[in-house]
């Protein structure tokens, strides 16, 4: 399955997850060290702009990862996406055999229910649908923010609480959405493509680099995680 359409779609999903991981890290580091950064005085406007920009990018990335492929009346997809839905639709339509079904079972157990090994793809589809249903309201809020503020500047929204980002889900929710996407990518890599997946939670060079920058600015007790 290497270099197959499914492999390339899964790599596209990985790229979206990679950007989200870095955006979350930068946003988090600035947020948890905001008090110390502000005490330094210089550059407060820059750090505020960077944090706000990361929030916009986080919303865009989450929408990309969880976006559904739209079908016409004939059931054909006009624009294929490198999203969870895009990879899953290919799996369901092509029905490739799993070289390691335990990965699929583990994913279903973690996010859904006890798997039926005779109907793994059906169970996988139900698990993804159940997770998206569980976070339906949060995903809708990200999409609203993207559509009405980030991608467009809708007049009525410009003076609402959306502009100050107060209506967005918590950072904890953002991490949960990332974790689900990363786990889905890993199971496809192992179970259907038979490759070792990238570990998106290791070797986080952007986070390490930003921490060094903060240290160079004179911050000593640098926090790295949300409490």
C-alpha positions as CSV (number, residue, x, y, z in Angstrom):
1,X,0.0,0.0,0.0
2,X,3.0,2.3,0.0
3,X,2.5,5.3,-2.3
4,X,-1.1,4.2,-2.9
5,X,-3.9,6.7,-2.8
6,X,-4.7,5.8,0.7
7,X,-1.1,6.2,1.8
8,X,-0.9,9.7,0.2
9,X,-4.2,10.8,1.8
10,X,-3.0,9.6,5.2
11,X,0.3,11.5,4.7
12,X,-1.8,14.6,3.9
13,X,-3.7,14.0,7.1
14,X,-0.3,13.7,8.9
15,X,0.8,17.1,7.5
16,X,-2.4,18.8,8.9
17,X,-1.8,17.1,12.3
18,X,1.8,18.2,12.2
19,X,0.8,21.9,11.8
20,X,-1.8,21.6,14.5
21,X,0.7,20.1,16.9
22,X,3.1,23.1,16.4
23,X,0.3,25.6,16.6
24,X,-1.0,24.2,19.9
25,X,2.6,24.2,21.3
26,X,3.2,27.8,20.4
27,X,-0.2,28.9,21.7
28,X,0.3,27.0,25.0
29,X,3.8,28.3,25.7
30,X,2.8,31.9,25.2
31,X,-0.4,31.4,27.3
32,X,1.3,29.7,30.3
33,X,4.2,32.2,30.4
34,X,2.2,35.3,29.6
35,X,2.7,36.9,33.0
36,X,6.5,36.5,32.8
37,X,6.5,37.7,29.2
38,X,4.5,40.8,30.1
39,X,6.8,41.6,33.0
40,X,9.7,41.9,30.5
41,X,7.8,44.7,28.9
42,X,9.4,44.6,25.4
43,X,7.5,42.8,22.7
44,X,4.2,42.4,24.4
45,X,2.3,43.4,21.3
46,X,4.3,40.9,19.2
47,X,3.6,38.0,21.6
48,X,-0.1,38.9,21.7
49,X,-0.3,39.0,17.9
50,X,1.5,35.6,17.7
51,X,-0.8,34.0,20.2
52,X,-3.9,35.3,18.4
53,X,-2.6,34.2,15.1
54,X,-2.0,30.7,16.4
55,X,-5.6,30.5,17.6
56,X,-6.8,31.3,14.1
57,X,-4.5,28.6,12.7
58,X,-5.6,26.1,15.3
59,X,-9.2,26.6,14.2
60,X,-8.3,26.2,10.5
61,X,-6.3,23.0,11.2
62,X,-9.0,21.4,13.3
63,X,-11.6,22.2,10.6
64,X,-9.3,20.6,7.9
65,X,-8.7,17.5,10.0
66,X,-12.4,16.9,10.7
67,X,-14.0,18.2,7.5
68,X,-16.3,15.9,5.6
69,X,-16.0,15.1,1.9
70,X,-19.1,16.4,0.1
71,X,-20.8,14.1,-2.4
72,X,-23.0,15.0,-5.3
73,X,-26.3,13.3,-6.2
74,X,-24.5,10.5,-7.9
75,X,-22.5,9.8,-4.8
76,X,-19.2,11.2,-6.2
77,X,-16.8,13.4,-4.3
78,X,-15.9,16.5,-6.2
79,X,-13.0,17.5,-4.0
80,X,-11.2,14.8,-2.1
81,X,-9.8,15.9,1.3
82,X,-6.8,14.9,3.4
83,X,-9.1,14.6,6.4
84,X,-10.2,11.8,8.7
85,X,-13.3,11.5,6.7
86,X,-11.4,11.5,3.5
87,X,-9.1,8.6,4.6
88,X,-12.0,6.7,6.2
89,X,-14.2,7.0,3.1
90,X,-11.4,5.4,1.0
91,X,-11.1,2.6,3.5
92,X,-14.8,1.9,3.5
93,X,-15.1,2.0,-0.3
94,X,-11.9,0.0,-1.1
95,X,-12.1,-2.4,1.9
96,X,-8.3,-3.2,2.1
97,X,-7.4,-6.0,4.4
98,X,-5.8,-5.1,7.7
99,X,-2.3,-6.5,8.2
100,X,-2.6,-5.7,11.9
101,X,-6.2,-5.7,13.1
102,X,-5.2,-5.2,16.7
103,X,-4.5,-1.5,15.9
104,X,-8.1,-1.1,14.7
105,X,-9.4,-3.0,17.7
106,X,-7.4,-0.8,20.2
107,X,-8.7,2.4,18.5
108,X,-12.3,1.2,18.7
109,X,-11.9,0.2,22.3
110,X,-10.3,3.5,23.3
111,X,-12.9,5.7,21.6
112,X,-15.9,3.5,21.1
113,X,-16.9,0.1,22.2
114,X,-15.9,-3.6,22.1
115,X,-14.9,-4.3,18.4
116,X,-16.3,-7.1,16.3
117,X,-13.3,-8.5,14.4
118,X,-15.5,-9.5,11.5
119,X,-16.7,-6.0,10.9
120,X,-13.7,-3.8,11.7
121,X,-14.3,-1.1,9.1
122,X,-17.9,-0.8,10.2
123,X,-16.8,-0.5,13.8
124,X,-14.2,2.1,12.8
125,X,-16.8,4.1,11.0
126,X,-19.1,4.0,14.0
127,X,-16.3,5.0,16.3
128,X,-15.4,8.1,14.2
129,X,-19.0,9.1,13.8
130,X,-19.5,8.7,17.6
131,X,-16.5,10.9,18.4
132,X,-17.6,13.6,16.0
133,X,-21.1,13.4,17.5
134,X,-19.7,13.8,21.0
135,X,-17.8,16.9,20.0
136,X,-20.4,18.1,17.6
137,X,-20.9,21.4,19.4
138,X,-17.2,22.1,19.8
139,X,-16.5,21.4,16.1
140,X,-19.4,23.6,15.1
141,X,-17.9,26.5,17.1
142,X,-14.6,26.1,15.4
143,X,-16.2,26.1,12.0
144,X,-18.3,29.1,12.9
145,X,-15.2,31.0,14.0
146,X,-13.3,29.9,10.8
147,X,-16.2,30.9,8.5
148,X,-17.3,34.2,10.1
149,X,-14.0,35.6,11.5
150,X,-10.9,33.8,10.2
151,X,-11.7,33.1,6.5
152,X,-14.2,36.0,6.2
153,X,-15.0,39.1,8.2
154,X,-18.7,39.0,8.6
155,X,-20.1,42.4,9.7
156,X,-22.5,41.2,12.5
157,X,-19.8,39.0,13.9
158,X,-17.2,41.7,14.0
159,X,-18.8,43.2,17.1
160,X,-19.8,40.0,18.9
161,X,-18.0,37.9,21.5
162,X,-16.6,35.7,18.7
163,X,-14.1,38.5,17.8
164,X,-12.5,38.2,21.2
165,X,-12.3,34.4,20.9
166,X,-14.4,33.9,24.0
167,X,-16.8,31.4,22.4
168,X,-14.1,28.9,21.3
169,X,-13.7,25.6,23.1
170,X,-11.0,25.1,25.7
171,X,-7.4,24.2,25.1
172,X,-8.1,20.8,26.6
173,X,-10.7,20.1,23.9
174,X,-8.2,21.2,21.2
175,X,-5.7,18.6,22.6
176,X,-8.4,15.9,22.6
177,X,-9.3,16.6,19.0
178,X,-5.6,16.4,18.1
179,X,-5.1,13.1,20.0
180,X,-8.0,11.5,18.2
181,X,-6.7,12.6,14.8
182,X,-3.2,11.4,15.6
183,X,-4.4,8.0,16.8
184,X,-6.5,7.6,13.7
185,X,-3.5,8.4,11.5
186,X,-1.3,5.9,13.4
187,X,-3.8,3.1,13.1
188,X,-4.2,3.5,9.4
189,X,-0.4,3.6,9.0
190,X,0.1,0.4,11.0
191,X,-3.0,-1.6,10.2
192,X,-3.5,-0.9,6.5
193,X,-0.2,0.5,5.1
194,X,2.2,-1.5,7.3
195,X,4.6,1.3,8.1
196,X,5.8,2.8,11.4
197,X,3.9,6.1,11.9
198,X,5.5,9.4,12.8
199,X,5.3,10.2,16.5
200,X,3.9,13.7,16.6
201,X,4.4,14.0,20.3
202,X,8.1,13.6,20.2
203,X,10.9,15.7,18.9
204,X,8.8,18.9,19.0
205,X,11.4,21.2,17.6
206,X,9.1,24.3,17.4
207,X,8.2,24.0,21.1
208,X,11.9,23.4,22.1
209,X,13.0,26.3,20.0
210,X,10.4,28.7,21.4
211,X,11.4,27.7,24.9
212,X,15.0,28.5,24.1
213,X,13.9,31.9,22.8
214,X,12.0,32.6,26.0
215,X,15.1,31.6,28.0
216,X,17.2,34.0,25.9
217,X,14.8,36.8,26.8
218,X,15.5,36.2,30.4
219,X,12.7,34.0,31.6
220,X,13.9,31.5,34.1
221,X,11.0,29.4,35.4
222,X,9.5,28.6,32.0
223,X,6.2,26.6,32.1
224,X,5.5,24.2,29.2
225,X,2.1,22.7,29.9
226,X,-1.4,24.0,30.7
227,X,-2.4,23.3,34.3
